[in-house]
Amino acid sequence: MRPSSSFLGVIVLSLAFAGVGCPCVRGAVNGSPALRWWLFSNFGASRICPEVMKRGVPIKLPSMGSTSSIGRFFPQQCQVNVDDANQAIVMTAGGTGYAFLPIARRVGFYAGLSVEYKPDFRMEEDSMYVWGRFSRLMAAPDLRLLGVESSMVSLATQTPLGNVATVIGQGILTSEIGRGFTVVRQDDGDDFTLGILNPPEKPKRQFASGSDRTMLATDVTEVHAASRDYLGPFEVAKSSAAMYFKYRLAGAPIVYSVVTKAVGDQWRQPYEAAQPIGAPPGPTLASGTLMVGDGTQTIPVNPGMYYIVVENRAVAPAAPFGVALPLGEAIAYVSYSVELGDRP
C-alpha cells in the first residue's frame, strides 16, 4: 500500500490479484468488461478483507498544502458484499488510526466506513493496471475520538481546516475517495496512487528497487516534533530475508525501530490515545538514529510481520494556554522505500 491518501488504499493489494494467473488470452480479457468482472468477483473479491487487515493506510490532506502523509489508518474489521447486478462491491470496514492536525496535533480515532466501488483492471504485457472507481458512501462515517494531544482541543474544536470531527471525518476519510485510485502491478511489486492513471503512466516511486527485490512500500511522510509514524506492517514470507529501508531525510533527524507486529500493535495503542510517548513494550530487532541525507538500513528478518517505526524526538513547541503551535517546529520529511530481498 502506498499509501495513500485515504481509506481507498485498504483494498488496493487485494484488487491487484484480480486476474493474475488466469489462462485467458490478455486481449480477450481486456476486450470483455463482463469477463473482467467475472474474474474479479470470483477470484478477487474474496481476497479483499484478508489484505485489508494486513497493512496500515497512509493519510494525506492536500488541503494542508502537503503531499506527505500526516498519519495512518489501520483496519481491524472488514466485510465485502458483491453486487453482480451493478458490477460493484460494498466494503464495510473499521479500525483505528492517528493523524497530525494543526492546533490539535496528534489525534487518535476509531473510524468505520461503508463504501461502494466499481473495480476494473487491464492486463498489459509487462504490468497490470487495477482501478477502483468510487461510486458512493453507503452511510455517514462512524467516527469516535480516542485521544487528542492538546488538552485544550476536542472534537468540536475549530482548526484552520474546520472542527476536528469534520477534518477527520471528511478530510481524512472521504474528501479524496471521489478521485478513485490506480494500482500498477509489476514484477517487483505494486505501486499505488490516487486518481486514474492510464497505461503507460506509472505511479511515482521514491527510489528504484534493487535487483531481485520486491517493493513493499514507497511514499513520503512528515513526522512532527514528539511524534511517530508506524510504517507497515510488512509481511515477510521467506527465510533468510532482509528488509531494505531506503530513505532521504530532510529537516530533523529521526530515530527508527523495527518491531514485530504484535509489539507494534501494542505500542501503537497508547500513541493513538494521545498518551505520552514511551518505549516499545517488547524487544526491537533493529534501531538507530538517521541523520539528514540519504541512506539505507538493511534489516535481517525471519518470516513474520514487522513495523518500521520512525520517531522525531525534537521537543514540541509550546504556546500559552497549553496549545502547541507549529511555529519554528523541527519537522522531519522522510522519503522512503521498503524492499524485501535476500540477506547480503
PyMOL commands that set and color helices and strands:
alter all, ss='L'
color gray80, all
select helices_A, chain A and resi 7-15+26-30+33-52+62-64+164-172+177-179+261-272+320-322
alter helices_A, ss='H'
color red, helices_A
select strands_A, chain A and resi 57-59+71-83+88-101+105-123+128-137+142-148+158-159+162-163+181-186+189-194+214-223+227-236+241-251+254-260+286-290+293-301+304-312+332-342
alter strands_A, ss='S'
color yellow, strands_A
deselect
rebuild
show_as cartoon
